Amino acid sequence: MNYINLNGFVLINKVPGFSTTNYSEKIKKIINNRLRLIYSREGVIGDLVEKVGHTGSLDPFASGVIVLAINDATKVIQFLSKQKKYIAEVLIGISTDTYDISGQIIKQQRYTKQELSKVVDLISSSLINFIGKVEQTPPPFSAKKIKGKRAYQLAREISQHNTTLLDEIKLKKHTVYIENITIINQYKDRLVLEVSCSEGTYIRSLVNDISNLIDIPLTLSFLVRTNSNNFEISQSYTLEEVKNSENLNFLLPLNVVLDNFSKVVIQDRYIFRVRNGHSFSKSSIIALNKNGLFSDKNIFTVMDKKRNHLAIAYSDNDINFKIKRVLMPY
């Protein structure tokens, strides 16, 4: 039997109703059950999946692409592009305590057809205020921690005592970057936005912030993540497709992803230093390619002339390179 490389990524098209953690556990179980069958058939003992990480959770309410890292691929999660893209449906005339349609209504307003047209124009003109660096407060129902507890756990506890969530749960603001927001459709009291943004951006909070700015009740009624870390939803698999696959073709090998990082190729005499975690400079380089599809800004994979991935390095000037993670240690 050929060696099975279990280091890679699984791109999943998540459906509403399940958390990212649910999918991580399910994928690990599916792959390991498949491997046990393969090993049993071949009469051998082989490796199983030990670690599954993700590049950013997606609300149970939402759907779309989530990127799961398997085994050693978890080591490069922090170096992947941080960009995300969403399609968001916004319901006009309702605000809720969770900032989405699953919550309790706290404000409601009906609008005529003519009034809705003016509201859409008002929303459209307000979007410029949310382009670029934005201070954003996470929603009350989120995975952020407050004194050791997840915000959604506190929110559930508080809601059982009929206390207004917005008054009780105080989450710190954080800075996110929103590259673009575009209105792509509108029908009756629903508006569809396309949002390109950095990791950590809560689309629910964005909709709530727009609502507060223009003093119009708005809530998120549906959300699809169409791109995560430059992986497109068209590349992803449903859980059923993964279950029904006879092999592991859904596993995107780590090296395929690293091949699409920005990269530097070093001279042979510096390989030992790089594989021991030492920094290097431009004089050590044979070639540099800064067209990385999946790598974050200023992140490079360091390669030898045989195209082996030796390490991950950081450089903000393309002159001095600092090793951040050794991939092929001695």
N, C-alpha and C positions, 0 to 999 in steps of 0.2 A: 504494500500500500504506500502511495506517495504521502509525504509529509503534508499535513493540513495546517496552513497558516491561519491562526485564529486572531491575528492582530489586524483590526480594520474597523470599518464603520457600517452601520445598518441605517439606512434612511427610511423612516417609517411615516406613512400618511395616517396620522392620528385621527380618530373619530371623536366627536363630543361624548362626554360621559366618563372618560377615563383620564387618569393623571399620567404624567410622563414617567413617574416611578412605576406605575402599573405596567407600562409598556416595557420598561427596562427589565422588570422581573419576568414578564412573559417571554421576551426575546431570549433571555438567558436560558430559560427552561426549554424553549423550543430547540435552540441550537444544541444544547447538551443532550437532549433526548435523541436528536438526529445523530449526533456523534456516537452515542452509546450503541445505536443500531449499526452504524458503520463499523465501529470497532468490533462489535460482536460478530458481524458477518465476516470480517477479515481475520478474526481470531487474534487481535492484537490489543494492546493497552495504549491509549493515547491521551493527549491533553484535553481538558474541558475548559469552557469559559469560566474564568474566575472573577473578572471585574467587568462591569458595565457602567459606563458613565454617560452623561449627556451634555450637550453644548448650550443648554438653556431650556428650562421647563416651559410648558405650554399649559395654560389653564385648562382644567377638566372641561369647562364650558366650550372651549375652542377646538378647532380642528386644524389640520395641516401638517407640514413637515417637521419632524423632530429628528435630530441627529444623535444616534447612540454610538458611543465609542466602546470597542471591545478589547479587553486585555491591554496590551501595550499602547494601543491607540489613545487610551486615556491620558497618556503622558503628553500628548500634543494638543489637547483640547484648548489650553490657555493661549496657544499660538495661532489658532484659526481666526479667520476674518470674523469680526464681531457683528457684521451687518445682518439685519433681518428685514423682511418685507411682508406686509399684511394687506389683506382685503377686509375691511371692517364695515359692517352694516350698522347704521345708527338710527335708532327710533326717536322721532321728534315728538315732544309733548309729554315725556315721562322721565323722571329721575328716580333712581333707586339707591338703597344704602350700600349696595355692592358695586355700583356703577355699571351693572349689566342687567339683562332681562331676568336673571335668576333671583334677583333680590326683591326686597319689599319696597313698594312704591312710596316715596316720600314727597313727591310733587307731581302734579298732573295738570295738563292744560290742553284744551282742544283748539284746533286752528282750522279756519276755512281754507279752501283751495288757494284763494288769493293771499291769505296770510302766510300759508306754507311757502309760497313762492318768495315772499319777502324774507322769511326765516332762512331759507336756503341761501339767498343772496347775502344775508348777514353772516351766516356760517362761512361762506366762501371768502368774504372779505376779512374774516377774523383769522384765517389759517396762517397768514403771514407771521402772526405773533408767535407761532409754534415751530418755526423753521430755525434750525441751528441749535445751539446749546440751550437747553430748557431745564429749569428746576421743576422736578416732578415729585409728588407724594404718592407712594404706592397705595392701592386700594385697601380698605379694611380687610377684605377677604383676599389675602395673598400669602405667599410662603415666607415673607419677611419675618424675622424673629424680633420679639419684644420680650426682654427679660427671660430669654431662654425658651419662650413659647412661640410657635408660629402664629402669625396674625389671624389666620382663619380659625385657629383653635380658640383664641381669645374671643373672636367675633361670635362664634357659636355659643360660647359660655355666656357672653353678655346678652345675646339675643334671647336666651332662655329666660332672662330676667326682665325682658321687655324694655331694655335700656337702648337708647338710640346709639347705634354703632359709631356714627360719625363723631359723637361727642366723647366717646370713651376710648377709642383706639387712636393713639397718636404715633404716627410713623414719621421718621425723619425724611426730609426732602433729599433727593439726590439728583445729580446732573446727568442728563441723557442728551443724545444728539439726534435730532430729527432732520434727515436729509431732504425729504420732500413729502408733501401731503397733497393729494389730488382728488377732487370729486369726480368719480367716473360714472355715476348713475344716480338717478333719483326717481322714486315712484311712490306716489301718495305721501305718506308720512315717514318714509324711510329713505335714507341717504347712504350711498355706498362710497367709501373712501379707500384710496390706496395709499399706504404709508411705508416709506423706507426710513429705517431708523437704526440706532445702535442697540446692542444688547442691554437688557435692563429696562427698556422702555415698556411701560404698561399702556396699552391702547385704551383700556378702560379709564385710566387716569387722564389720558389725553382727551377723551370724549367728555369727561367730567369737567376738565379745565376749560374746554371750549364752552360748555354749558354755563359755567360760572361767569366767564368773561362776557358773554352776550345776554346773560340772564334769561335763557331759554331752557326748559327741561329737556335733557338729552340722555339717552342711555345706550350702551352697546347691546345690540340685539343678536349679532352673529360675528364670528371672527375666524378667518382662515389665514394661517401663516403660509405664504407661497414660496418663501425663500429663507433659508437659515444657513449662515456662514458660507454663502454663495453656493449652497446645494439647493437645487430647484425641486419643487414639489413633484414635477414630472419624472424625476429620478427615483422617487420614493416608492415603497411597497406597502400595501395594506397588510394587516396582521394575517388575514386569510391567505394572501398570496405567499407570505413567508411560511405559514403552516403547511400549505399544499406543495411547496417546492420540494423536489426530490433530492436536491443537493444544497450547497451553500453559495449558490451564485448571487444571492442577494447581499452577500458580504463584500463590501468594497475594500480591497486590500489597503493597508496603511501606506505602502510604497506608492500606490497609484495617487493617493492624496498628496504625499510628500513630493512626488514628481511635479505637481502643480503649485508648489510653493515658489516664491522668489528664491533664487539659489546662487551660491558661490561655489566654484570648483577650486580647490587648493592644490598647491604643489605637493609632491610626494613627501618631501622632507619635513612638512608641517603636519602630516597626518597623526604622528604620535602625540604631538602637543595637543591637537584638537580633541583626540580621543581620550585625553586626560583632563579635558576641561579648560585648557589655557586659551586666553584671548589671542587674536591675531590681527594683522593689519592688511591693508590693500596690497602691500608688496608681496604677500603670501599667496595671492590669488592668480589663478590662470584665467578664469572667466567669471562674469557676473551677469545674472539675468534677473531683472526686477519686475517681471510680469506675472507675479504670483496670483493665481486665481483663488486659492484657498487660504493663503497665509495673511496674517494681519499686517498692518503697516510696519515696516522696518524689521520684519522677521524673515530670516533666511534659513533654508536648509543647507548645511555644509556638506559638500560631496567630494569624493576623490575622482580620479579620471575614469574609474570603472563604474561611476554613477552609483556607488554605495552611499547611503545617507549616514553620515558620521555623527552629526550633531545639529542642534538648532541654535542659531546665533541671532543676536540683536545688534543693529547698527542704525544710528540716526543720521549718519553722514556718508555712508558707503565707503568709509576709510578705515575706521576702527570697529572691530567686531568682537562682541563679548558672548561667550558660550553660555546659553541659558539651560540647555539640556543635552547631555551626551546620549546619543542613540546607539552607538556601537562602541562601548567601553572596552578597554583591554582586560 
